[in-house]
């Protein structure tokens, strides 16, 4: 017991009596076929993750223009489990390089204004300090896929990383429905 105490007054230290805890290991799934049989929770709609990564720095000249061909569809998901599988492998916005643009849109809508479903569209843009971006991105993403925003109005959520601040935009399909837009604005303020 002599070696268990640090130097100094030994009376102030008490030996802890710990109960030996035993954990039963989780039953592992044997193979992918068994995993495929597990029931998944479907989302109301399917979503696609798009990315446009242009690394920037303070010293490089800003690239002009936007080429829709640079935008790449990375993956899509339609269940809660598939979303978390994709999300857990994504870096948090604070760990991504400047110039990264992530777009999570309803499947079938390409995140460009030229898309037919975005003809009457608009967007809400939130400009924020880098310290708040990860939380707001996750909260708005979960609100969108969890259908916590007006039904059929939200086309997608966009993350845009800049050197001094970040932007998150909520793209909508119809800028003429004032009642749904007011509800969406209230929902965004509640989430953030």
C-alpha positions in Angstrom: 0.0 0.0 0.0 3.0 2.3 0.5 3.4 2.8 -3.3 -0.3 3.6 -3.8 -0.2 7.0 -2.3 1.5 10.1 -3.7 4.1 11.9 -1.6 2.6 14.1 1.2 0.0 13.6 3.9 -1.3 10.1 3.5 -4.3 10.7 5.8 -6.2 12.7 3.2 -6.3 9.9 0.7 -8.7 7.0 1.0 -8.5 3.8 -0.9 -11.5 3.4 -3.2 -13.5 0.2 -3.1 -14.6 -0.5 -6.7 -17.0 -3.1 -7.7 -15.9 -5.2 -10.5 -18.2 -4.5 -13.4 -18.6 -7.0 -16.1 -20.0 -6.1 -19.4 -21.7 -8.6 -21.6 -20.3 -8.0 -25.1 -22.9 -6.9 -27.7 -24.0 -9.6 -29.9 -22.3 -8.9 -33.2 -24.0 -9.4 -36.5 -22.4 -12.3 -38.3 -22.4 -11.0 -41.8 -23.8 -8.4 -44.1 -26.7 -10.6 -45.1 -27.9 -10.5 -41.5 -27.4 -6.7 -41.4 -29.5 -6.4 -44.6 -32.3 -8.2 -42.8 -32.5 -5.8 -40.0 -35.4 -3.4 -40.3 -34.5 0.2 -41.1 -36.5 3.3 -40.4 -37.4 5.1 -43.6 -37.3 8.8 -43.9 -40.2 10.7 -45.5 -38.1 11.5 -48.5 -34.7 10.4 -49.9 -31.8 12.9 -49.9 -28.5 13.2 -51.8 -25.2 14.6 -50.5 -23.4 16.8 -53.1 -19.9 18.3 -52.7 -17.9 21.1 -54.3 -14.5 21.4 -52.8 -12.2 24.3 -53.8 -9.4 24.7 -51.4 -8.7 28.3 -50.7 -6.3 30.3 -48.6 -5.7 33.9 -47.7 -2.9 34.1 -50.3 -4.6 32.5 -53.3 -6.6 34.5 -55.7 -10.3 33.7 -55.5 -11.5 31.5 -58.3 -14.1 33.2 -60.5 -17.3 31.6 -61.7 -19.2 28.5 -60.8 -19.2 25.4 -63.1 -22.1 23.1 -62.2 -20.0 20.2 -63.6 -17.7 20.7 -60.5 -20.6 19.7 -58.2 -20.5 16.0 -57.6 -23.2 13.7 -56.1 -21.4 11.7 -53.4 -24.1 9.5 -52.0 -27.8 9.3 -51.2 -29.8 8.0 -48.2 -33.4 7.2 -47.5 -33.3 5.7 -44.0 -32.3 7.0 -40.6 -29.6 4.3 -40.4 -28.1 5.2 -43.8 -28.1 8.9 -42.8 -26.1 8.2 -39.6 -23.8 5.9 -41.6 -23.0 8.8 -44.0 -22.9 11.5 -41.3 -20.6 9.7 -38.9 -17.9 9.5 -41.6 -18.1 13.2 -42.5 -15.7 15.7 -41.0 -17.2 18.4 -38.9 -17.2 21.8 -40.6 -14.5 23.1 -38.3 -12.2 20.3 -39.7 -13.0 20.9 -43.4 -10.8 23.1 -45.6 -12.0 26.6 -46.7 -13.9 26.6 -49.9 -15.8 23.4 -49.1 -19.5 23.4 -50.1 -21.7 20.6 -49.0 -25.3 20.3 -50.2 -27.8 17.9 -48.8 -30.9 18.1 -51.1 -34.0 16.1 -51.7 -33.2 13.4 -54.2 -34.0 14.4 -57.7 -33.2 18.1 -57.1 -29.8 19.2 -58.3 -28.4 22.0 -56.1 -28.2 24.6 -58.9 -30.7 27.4 -59.6 -31.2 26.1 -63.1 -33.0 23.0 -61.8 -36.6 23.0 -62.9 -37.9 22.4 -59.3 -36.0 25.5 -58.1 -37.4 27.8 -60.7 -39.5 29.7 -58.2 -37.0 29.0 -55.4 -35.2 31.2 -52.9 -32.9 30.7 -49.9 -32.4 31.8 -46.3 -28.8 32.4 -45.5 -27.3 32.3 -42.1 -23.8 33.9 -41.7 -22.1 32.8 -38.5 -18.8 32.7 -36.7 -16.8 29.5 -37.2 -17.4 28.4 -33.6 -21.2 28.0 -34.2 -21.1 26.4 -37.6 -20.9 22.7 -36.6 -23.9 22.9 -34.2 -26.1 24.9 -36.6 -25.2 22.6 -39.6 -26.2 19.5 -37.6 -29.3 21.0 -36.1 -30.6 22.3 -39.5 -29.7 19.0 -41.2 -31.6 17.0 -38.6 -34.6 19.3 -38.7 -34.7 18.9 -42.5 -34.5 15.2 -42.7 -36.7 14.8 -39.6 -39.5 16.8 -41.4 -39.5 19.6 -38.8 -39.9 22.2 -41.5 -42.9 23.0 -43.6 -43.7 20.0 -45.9 -42.6 20.2 -49.5 -41.0 23.7 -49.1 -37.4 22.9 -48.3 -35.3 21.6 -51.1 -32.0 21.4 -49.2 -29.4 22.8 -46.9 -26.0 24.1 -48.0 -22.8 24.5 -46.0 -20.3 27.1 -47.4 -17.0 27.4 -45.5 -15.1 30.7 -45.8 -11.8 31.8 -44.2 -13.3 34.2 -41.7 -16.9 33.0 -41.3 -19.2 30.3 -42.5 -22.6 30.3 -44.2 -25.5 27.9 -44.1 -28.3 28.3 -46.5 -31.8 26.7 -46.5 -33.0 26.5 -50.1 -36.7 26.5 -50.8 -38.8 25.5 -53.8 -41.5 28.1 -53.7 -40.9 31.8 -52.7 -44.6 32.7 -53.4 -46.1 30.8 -50.4 -45.8 33.5 -47.7 -47.5 31.4 -45.0 -45.1 28.5 -45.3 -42.1 30.9 -45.6 -43.1 32.6 -42.3 -43.5 29.2 -40.7 -40.0 28.1 -42.1 -38.4 31.3 -40.7 -39.9 30.6 -37.3 -38.7 27.0 -37.5 -35.1 28.0 -38.5 -35.0 30.5 -35.5 -36.3 27.8 -33.2 -33.7 25.3 -34.3 -30.8 27.7 -34.2 
